[in-house]
Amino acid sequence: WRRHVLQTARLLLPEIREALRGRRFRELKEVLSRMWPYDVVEVLEGLSPQEAVILFRLLPKDLAAHVFSELEPDLQERLLLSFTDQEVHEILEELDPDDRTELLEEMPANVVRRLLKTLSPEERRQVTAILQYPESSAGRLMSPELVEAHAHERVRDVIKKLIAKAQVFPEEVLHEVYVIDRERRLLGSVSLVRLLRASWDTPVGELVEREPIAVSAWDDQEVAARLIQKYDLLALPVVDREGRLVGVITVDDVLDVLEEETAEDFLRFAAVADPEDRYFSLSVRERIRKRLPWLAGLALLANVSSFVLHRYEWLLEQMVVLAVFIPILNGTAGNTGSQAASFVIRALATGELDPESPREILKAWLRELLTAFLGLSLPLAGVVALTTWIRTGNLLFVGVTASTMMVVVLLANTIGFFLPVLAKRLGLDPASISAPLNATLNDALTLLLYFSIAHALLSRLGGFPGGVP
């Protein structure tokens, strides 16, 4: 056992199941107490519901709360339904306020009613206060557990307060003391190290060096994530509209937000709606519901490409060789648009690009257009020109494919640039302008441009066999 504790948690599953069947609970408790919480989560998710309930009851109380907060909602619900009211109360009591609120958000109404009954009046007040903020706001993510001090308090008193709070607060909120005035407005923060180095008689307000970095409780969670990332903070204070301190967001919560947002953007960019659940844990019906609407809509949009092909069917009948180059033109346009959209979505998410500044958008687009012309369209036109010459040996066809490639690359890059910006301006998620939508639009426009250019050049330069149609 001792040798395996540091190995991948999944490797322990056979031995854990055997120990459960043999009712070797004392041995299991000893092993579990030495495991990291995330390894315990991995073990629990690999067990049957009945085995998971038994194993969870063997966890020490503090470890159980940590593990419970990291479990998937469906497993949390199964565990809660199997617990007594006393066991539910003990779990909720050990959870951080923000984790407790998240649990109540995700559970069905009948489970929430039972959970609320087990909370003390003060805990219910905390939950109600956090739930008043909009979903995905910083207020929903914050915890009211923090160490605060008035500007006039002496360092010795603040350190005593820290020691007292250390018995009940999680360690990530003990690194900073937040200094407030008499109206609870945030003045700044003082690190634990700076407190320990200061004279004990110094008013803590004199140790504040910089303007406070804080987030409004009504701001989006991504704003909080960017601030913590930018300033390398372990915790970020949260204030109300009057600048009064109401809570704190810790870096571990922000990492969860960044992971969720990244997964959400990726799935939406791939045209998968409502990417909140683990896909492979869904039923067949739910999987179809998440994928079919987008794909059906894109299939309808693809009719535009069919219409263009039908419109220029006569051209293909006379110049069958034109069909050979459709895949390379369509593929390059789709890849160019998706690539540009990916860069813009990231720039919007990190704040590098401000969608509310037309001047900044125009400047960025012009620079991107120059990049696309010099660095993309010209080299790619050369590639398709060489391919066309090798396959046909016809300079007219070379001119058609090369000029089409130059135009569609610039157009696809522009579409990929502006679609996410437009979505942001309309209050939509830029990632919802997904790669399949981008590719579908570019396919139709590429075909239209290709056949238009082919008809114009070949008819004027005598490239049609038997004369101009």
C-alpha positions as CSV (number, residue, x, y, z in Angstrom):
1,W,0.0,0.0,0.0
2,R,2.6,2.5,1.1
3,R,4.5,2.0,-2.1
4,H,1.4,2.5,-4.3
5,V,0.0,5.7,-2.6
6,L,2.2,7.9,-4.8
7,Q,1.3,6.0,-8.0
8,T,-1.6,6.8,-10.3
9,A,-4.8,6.6,-8.3
10,R,-6.4,4.3,-10.9
11,L,-3.8,1.6,-10.2
12,L,-5.1,1.4,-6.7
13,L,-8.7,0.6,-7.7
14,P,-8.3,-3.3,-7.8
15,E,-6.7,-3.3,-4.3
16,I,-9.2,-0.8,-2.9
17,R,-12.1,-2.9,-4.2
18,E,-10.5,-6.0,-2.7
19,A,-10.1,-4.2,0.7
20,L,-13.7,-3.1,0.6
21,R,-14.9,-6.6,-0.1
22,G,-12.7,-7.9,2.7
23,R,-14.0,-5.1,5.0
24,R,-10.4,-4.0,5.8
25,F,-11.7,-0.5,6.7
26,R,-8.9,0.4,9.2
27,E,-6.3,-0.3,6.5
28,L,-8.2,1.7,4.0
29,K,-8.6,4.7,6.4
30,E,-4.8,4.8,6.9
31,V,-4.1,4.7,3.1
32,L,-6.8,7.3,2.3
33,S,-5.5,9.7,5.0
34,R,-2.1,9.8,3.2
35,M,-3.5,10.4,-0.3
36,W,-3.9,13.7,-2.1
37,P,-7.5,14.9,-2.4
38,Y,-7.5,14.8,-6.2
39,D,-6.2,11.2,-6.1
40,V,-9.1,10.3,-3.8
41,V,-11.5,12.0,-6.3
42,E,-10.1,9.8,-9.1
43,V,-10.5,6.7,-7.0
44,L,-14.1,7.5,-6.1
45,E,-15.1,8.2,-9.7
46,G,-13.8,4.8,-10.6
47,L,-15.9,2.9,-8.1
48,S,-19.5,1.9,-8.2
49,P,-22.0,4.2,-6.4
50,Q,-22.3,1.7,-3.5
51,E,-18.5,1.4,-3.2
52,A,-18.0,5.2,-3.4
53,V,-20.4,5.7,-0.5
54,I,-18.6,3.3,1.8
55,L,-15.2,4.6,0.9
56,F,-16.2,8.3,1.3
57,R,-17.4,7.5,4.9
58,L,-13.9,6.3,5.7
59,L,-12.3,9.7,4.9
60,P,-11.2,12.1,7.7
61,K,-13.7,15.0,8.0
62,D,-11.4,17.7,6.6
63,L,-10.3,15.6,3.7
64,A,-13.9,14.5,3.0
65,A,-15.0,18.1,2.5
66,H,-12.1,18.9,0.2
67,V,-12.7,15.8,-1.8
68,F,-16.5,16.4,-2.0
69,S,-16.0,19.9,-3.4
70,E,-14.0,18.4,-6.3
71,L,-16.5,15.7,-7.3
72,E,-18.8,15.8,-10.3
73,P,-22.3,17.0,-9.5
74,D,-23.9,13.6,-10.3
75,L,-21.7,11.8,-7.8
76,Q,-22.2,14.5,-5.2
77,E,-25.9,14.0,-5.5
78,R,-25.7,10.3,-5.1
79,L,-23.5,10.7,-2.0
80,L,-25.9,13.2,-0.5
81,L,-28.9,11.0,-1.0
82,S,-27.2,8.2,0.8
83,F,-26.1,10.3,3.8
84,T,-27.9,11.0,7.0
85,D,-28.8,14.6,7.9
86,Q,-26.0,14.7,10.4
87,E,-23.5,13.5,7.8
88,V,-24.8,16.1,5.3
89,H,-24.5,18.8,8.0
90,E,-20.9,17.8,8.7
91,I,-19.9,18.0,5.0
92,L,-21.6,21.3,4.4
93,E,-20.0,22.8,7.6
94,E,-16.5,21.9,6.4
95,L,-17.1,23.3,2.9
96,D,-15.8,26.8,2.0
97,P,-18.8,29.2,1.5
98,D,-18.1,29.5,-2.2
99,D,-18.0,25.7,-2.7
100,R,-21.2,25.4,-0.6
101,T,-22.9,27.9,-2.9
102,E,-21.7,26.2,-6.0
103,L,-23.1,22.9,-4.7
104,L,-26.5,24.4,-4.1
105,E,-26.5,25.9,-7.6
106,E,-26.0,22.5,-9.2
107,M,-28.2,20.2,-7.1
108,P,-31.9,19.5,-7.9
109,A,-34.6,21.5,-5.9
110,N,-35.5,18.6,-3.6
111,V,-31.8,18.1,-2.6
112,V,-31.3,21.9,-2.1
113,R,-34.3,22.0,0.3
114,R,-32.7,19.2,2.4
115,L,-29.3,20.9,2.4
116,L,-30.7,24.3,3.5
117,K,-32.4,22.6,6.4
118,T,-29.1,21.4,7.7
119,L,-27.4,24.8,7.6
120,S,-27.2,27.2,10.5
121,P,-28.9,30.6,10.2
122,E,-25.6,32.3,9.7
123,E,-24.6,29.8,6.9
124,R,-27.9,30.3,5.2
125,R,-27.4,34.0,5.4
126,Q,-24.0,33.6,3.7
127,V,-25.5,31.4,0.9
128,T,-28.4,33.9,0.3
129,A,-26.0,36.8,0.1
130,I,-23.8,35.1,-2.5
131,L,-26.7,33.9,-4.5
132,Q,-28.0,37.4,-5.0
133,Y,-25.2,38.1,-7.5
134,P,-25.6,37.2,-11.2
135,E,-24.5,33.7,-12.4
136,S,-20.9,33.6,-13.5
137,S,-20.2,36.9,-11.7
138,A,-17.3,37.5,-9.3
139,G,-19.8,37.7,-6.4
140,R,-20.8,34.0,-7.0
141,L,-17.2,33.0,-6.9
142,M,-16.1,34.8,-3.8
143,S,-15.9,33.7,-0.2
144,P,-16.8,36.0,2.8
145,E,-14.0,34.3,4.8
146,L,-11.1,36.8,4.9
147,V,-8.9,38.7,7.3
148,E,-9.6,42.4,7.5
149,A,-8.3,45.2,9.7
150,H,-9.1,48.9,10.2
151,A,-6.3,51.3,9.2
152,H,-5.8,52.4,12.9
153,E,-5.3,48.9,14.3
154,R,-1.8,48.0,15.5
155,V,0.3,45.2,13.9
156,R,0.3,43.2,17.1
157,D,-3.5,43.1,17.2
158,V,-3.7,42.2,13.5
159,I,-1.3,39.3,14.0
160,K,-3.4,38.0,16.9
161,K,-6.4,38.2,14.7
162,L,-4.6,36.2,12.0
163,I,-3.6,33.5,14.5
164,A,-7.3,33.2,15.6
165,K,-8.6,33.1,12.0
166,A,-5.9,30.5,11.1
167,Q,-7.8,27.9,13.2
168,V,-10.9,28.1,11.0
169,F,-10.1,29.8,7.7
170,P,-8.4,28.1,4.7
171,E,-4.7,28.9,4.4
172,E,-5.1,30.6,1.0
173,V,-6.9,33.5,2.6
174,L,-4.3,34.1,5.4
175,H,-1.5,35.5,3.2
176,E,-3.1,39.0,3.0
177,V,-4.8,41.3,5.4
178,Y,-7.2,43.7,3.8
179,V,-7.2,47.2,5.3
180,I,-10.5,49.1,5.4
181,D,-11.8,52.4,6.7
182,R,-14.7,53.0,9.0
183,E,-17.2,52.6,6.2
184,R,-15.6,49.3,5.2
185,R,-14.2,50.8,2.0
186,L,-11.0,49.0,0.8
187,L,-7.8,50.9,1.3
188,G,-5.4,48.2,0.3
189,S,-3.8,45.1,1.6
190,V,-0.7,44.0,3.6
191,S,1.0,40.7,3.2
192,L,1.7,38.4,6.1
193,V,5.5,38.7,5.5
194,R,5.3,42.6,5.7
195,L,3.3,42.4,8.9
196,L,5.9,40.1,10.5
197,R,8.7,42.4,9.5
198,A,7.0,45.6,10.9
199,S,7.1,47.1,14.3
200,W,4.3,45.8,16.5
201,D,3.1,49.3,17.4
202,T,2.8,50.4,13.7
203,P,-0.8,51.2,12.6
204,V,-1.5,48.7,9.8
205,G,-2.8,51.5,7.5
206,E,0.8,52.8,7.3
207,L,2.0,49.6,5.7
208,V,-0.3,49.9,2.7
209,E,1.9,50.8,-0.2
210,R,-0.2,50.7,-3.4
211,E,-3.7,51.4,-4.6
212,P,-5.9,48.3,-4.0
213,I,-6.4,45.8,-6.8
214,A,-10.0,44.6,-6.5
215,V,-12.9,43.4,-8.6
216,S,-16.6,44.3,-8.4
217,A,-18.9,41.6,-7.2
218,W,-21.0,42.2,-10.4
219,D,-18.0,41.8,-12.8
220,D,-17.7,38.6,-14.8
221,Q,-15.6,35.8,-13.3
222,E,-13.2,36.1,-16.2
223,V,-12.3,39.7,-15.1
224,A,-11.3,38.3,-11.7
225,A,-9.3,35.6,-13.4
226,R,-7.4,38.1,-15.6
227,L,-6.6,40.3,-12.6
228,I,-5.2,37.4,-10.6
229,Q,-3.2,36.2,-13.6
230,K,-1.9,39.7,-14.4
231,Y,-0.8,40.7,-10.9
232,D,0.3,37.2,-9.7
233,L,-2.1,37.3,-6.8
234,L,-3.0,34.5,-4.4
235,A,-6.3,36.2,-3.6
236,L,-8.3,39.0,-5.0
237,P,-10.6,41.2,-2.9
238,V,-14.2,41.7,-4.0
239,V,-16.0,45.0,-3.4
240,D,-19.6,46.2,-3.8
241,R,-20.7,49.3,-5.9
242,E,-19.6,51.6,-3.1
243,G,-16.2,50.1,-2.8
244,R,-16.9,48.3,0.4
245,L,-15.1,45.0,1.0
246,V,-17.5,42.0,0.7
247,G,-15.4,39.0,0.0
248,V,-12.3,37.4,-1.6
249,I,-11.6,35.2,-4.6
250,T,-8.7,32.8,-4.2
251,V,-6.4,31.5,-7.0
252,D,-7.6,27.9,-6.7
253,D,-11.1,29.1,-7.6
254,V,-9.8,31.1,-10.6
255,L,-8.0,28.1,-11.9
256,D,-11.3,26.2,-12.0
257,V,-12.9,29.2,-13.8
258,L,-10.1,29.3,-16.4
259,E,-10.4,25.6,-17.0
260,E,-14.2,25.8,-17.4
261,E,-14.0,28.8,-19.7
262,T,-11.3,27.2,-21.9
263,A,-13.4,24.0,-22.2
264,E,-16.5,26.0,-22.9
265,D,-14.8,28.1,-25.6
266,F,-13.3,25.0,-27.2
267,L,-16.6,23.1,-27.4
268,R,-18.5,26.2,-28.6
269,F,-15.9,26.8,-31.2
270,A,-16.4,23.2,-32.3
271,A,-20.2,23.8,-32.5
272,V,-21.2,21.8,-29.5
273,A,-23.9,23.6,-27.5
274,D,-24.2,23.9,-23.7
275,P,-20.8,22.4,-22.9
276,E,-21.4,22.1,-19.2
277,D,-21.5,18.3,-18.7
278,R,-18.9,15.7,-19.2
279,Y,-19.7,14.5,-22.7
280,F,-19.0,10.8,-22.3
281,S,-21.1,10.6,-19.1
282,L,-24.2,11.8,-21.1
283,S,-26.9,9.5,-22.5
284,V,-27.2,9.0,-26.3
285,R,-30.2,11.3,-26.3
286,E,-28.4,14.1,-24.6
287,R,-25.4,13.7,-26.9
288,I,-27.6,14.0,-29.9
289,R,-29.4,17.1,-28.4
290,K,-26.0,18.8,-27.9
291,R,-24.7,18.2,-31.4
292,L,-27.6,18.0,-33.8
293,P,-29.0,21.5,-33.7
294,W,-25.8,23.2,-34.7
295,L,-25.0,20.6,-37.4
296,A,-28.5,20.8,-38.8
297,G,-28.2,24.6,-39.0
298,L,-24.8,24.4,-40.7
299,A,-26.2,21.8,-43.1
300,L,-28.9,24.2,-44.1
301,L,-26.3,27.0,-44.5
302,A,-24.3,24.7,-46.7
303,N,-27.1,24.8,-49.2
304,V,-25.6,28.1,-50.3
305,S,-22.6,26.2,-51.6
306,S,-24.9,23.8,-53.4
307,F,-26.7,26.8,-55.0
308,V,-23.4,28.2,-56.2
309,L,-22.3,24.9,-57.7
310,H,-25.7,24.6,-59.4
311,R,-25.5,28.2,-60.7
312,Y,-22.1,27.4,-62.4
313,E,-22.8,23.9,-63.4
314,W,-22.4,24.9,-67.1
315,L,-18.9,26.1,-66.3
316,L,-17.8,22.9,-64.7
317,E,-19.3,20.9,-67.7
318,Q,-17.0,22.9,-70.1
319,M,-14.0,23.0,-67.7
320,V,-14.0,19.9,-65.6
321,V,-10.5,20.5,-64.5
322,L,-11.7,23.5,-62.4
323,A,-13.2,21.0,-60.0
324,V,-9.8,19.6,-59.2
325,F,-8.8,22.8,-57.4
326,I,-12.0,23.3,-55.3
327,P,-10.7,21.3,-52.3
328,I,-7.4,23.2,-51.9
329,L,-9.1,26.6,-52.2
330,N,-12.0,25.7,-49.8
331,G,-9.7,24.0,-47.3
332,T,-7.2,26.9,-47.3
333,A,-10.0,29.5,-46.9
334,G,-11.6,27.6,-44.0
335,N,-8.3,27.1,-42.2
336,T,-7.3,30.7,-42.6
337,G,-10.6,31.9,-41.2
338,S,-10.5,29.5,-38.3
339,Q,-6.9,30.5,-37.5
340,A,-7.8,34.2,-37.5
341,A,-10.9,33.7,-35.4
342,S,-8.8,31.7,-32.8
343,F,-6.4,34.6,-32.4
344,V,-9.1,37.2,-32.1
345,I,-11.1,35.2,-29.6
346,R,-8.0,34.8,-27.4
347,A,-7.3,38.6,-27.7
348,L,-10.8,39.4,-26.7
349,A,-10.7,37.0,-23.8
350,T,-7.4,38.4,-22.4
351,G,-8.3,42.0,-23.0
352,E,-5.6,42.5,-25.6
353,L,-8.3,43.7,-28.1
354,D,-11.1,46.1,-27.0
355,P,-14.3,45.5,-29.0
356,E,-15.6,48.8,-27.8
357,S,-12.8,50.8,-29.5
358,P,-13.5,51.1,-33.3
359,R,-10.1,52.8,-33.7
360,E,-8.3,49.9,-32.0
361,I,-10.2,47.4,-34.0
362,L,-9.5,49.1,-37.3
363,K,-5.8,49.5,-36.5
364,A,-5.6,45.8,-35.6
365,W,-7.5,44.7,-38.7
366,L,-5.3,46.8,-41.1
367,R,-2.2,45.3,-39.6
368,E,-3.7,41.8,-39.8
369,L,-4.7,42.5,-43.5
370,L,-1.1,43.5,-44.3
371,T,0.1,40.3,-42.6
372,A,-2.4,38.2,-44.5
373,F,-1.4,39.8,-47.8
374,L,2.3,39.6,-47.5
375,G,2.7,36.6,-45.4
376,L,-0.2,34.4,-46.4
377,S,-2.0,35.2,-49.7
378,L,1.1,35.7,-51.8
379,P,3.0,32.5,-50.7
380,L,-0.2,30.4,-50.8
381,A,-1.0,31.8,-54.3
382,G,2.4,30.6,-55.3
383,V,1.8,27.2,-54.0
384,V,-1.5,26.8,-55.8
385,A,-0.1,28.3,-59.0
386,L,2.7,25.7,-59.0
387,T,0.2,22.9,-58.4
388,T,-2.0,24.1,-61.2
389,W,0.9,24.4,-63.7
390,I,2.1,20.8,-62.8
391,R,-1.4,19.4,-63.3
392,T,-2.6,21.4,-66.4
393,G,0.4,23.2,-68.0
394,N,-2.1,26.0,-68.7
395,L,-1.2,29.6,-67.8
396,L,-4.8,30.7,-67.9
397,F,-5.8,28.2,-65.2
398,V,-2.7,29.2,-63.2
399,G,-4.0,32.8,-63.2
400,V,-7.5,31.7,-62.2
401,T,-6.4,29.6,-59.2
402,A,-3.6,32.0,-58.0
403,S,-5.8,35.1,-58.1
404,T,-8.7,33.2,-56.4
405,M,-6.3,32.0,-53.7
406,M,-5.1,35.6,-53.0
407,V,-8.6,37.0,-52.8
408,V,-10.2,34.2,-50.7
409,V,-7.3,34.2,-48.1
410,L,-7.8,37.9,-47.6
411,L,-11.6,37.5,-47.4
412,A,-11.4,34.5,-45.0
413,N,-9.0,36.3,-42.8
414,T,-11.3,39.3,-42.6
415,I,-14.3,37.2,-41.8
416,G,-12.4,35.3,-39.1
417,F,-11.3,38.6,-37.6
418,F,-14.7,40.4,-37.6
419,L,-17.1,37.6,-36.6
420,P,-15.9,37.3,-33.0
421,V,-15.7,41.1,-32.7
422,L,-19.3,41.4,-33.9
423,A,-20.4,38.7,-31.5
424,K,-18.8,40.5,-28.6
425,R,-20.4,43.9,-29.6
426,L,-23.8,42.1,-29.6
427,G,-23.2,40.7,-26.1
428,L,-22.7,37.1,-27.4
429,D,-19.9,34.7,-26.6
430,P,-17.2,35.2,-29.3
431,A,-16.5,31.4,-29.2
432,S,-20.1,30.8,-30.4
433,I,-18.8,32.0,-33.7
434,S,-17.5,28.5,-34.2
435,A,-15.1,27.0,-36.6
436,P,-17.7,25.1,-38.5
437,L,-19.8,28.3,-39.1
438,N,-16.6,30.0,-40.2
439,A,-15.7,27.2,-42.6
440,T,-19.3,27.0,-44.0
441,L,-19.4,30.7,-44.8
442,N,-15.9,30.6,-46.4
443,D,-16.8,27.5,-48.5
444,A,-19.8,29.3,-50.1
445,L,-17.9,32.6,-50.7
446,T,-14.8,30.8,-52.1
447,L,-16.9,28.9,-54.6
448,L,-18.6,32.1,-55.7
449,L,-15.3,33.9,-56.1
450,Y,-13.6,31.0,-57.8
451,F,-16.3,30.6,-60.5
452,S,-16.7,34.3,-61.0
453,I,-13.0,34.8,-61.5
454,A,-12.8,31.8,-63.8
455,H,-15.6,33.0,-65.9
456,A,-14.3,36.5,-66.1
457,L,-10.7,35.5,-67.0
458,L,-11.4,32.6,-69.3
459,S,-14.1,34.4,-71.3
460,R,-12.0,37.5,-71.8
461,L,-8.8,35.7,-72.7
462,G,-10.4,33.0,-74.8
463,G,-9.9,30.1,-72.5
464,F,-13.2,28.3,-73.3
465,P,-13.1,25.5,-75.9
466,G,-15.5,26.3,-78.7
467,G,-15.7,30.0,-77.7
468,V,-17.2,32.1,-75.0
469,P,-20.5,30.8,-73.5
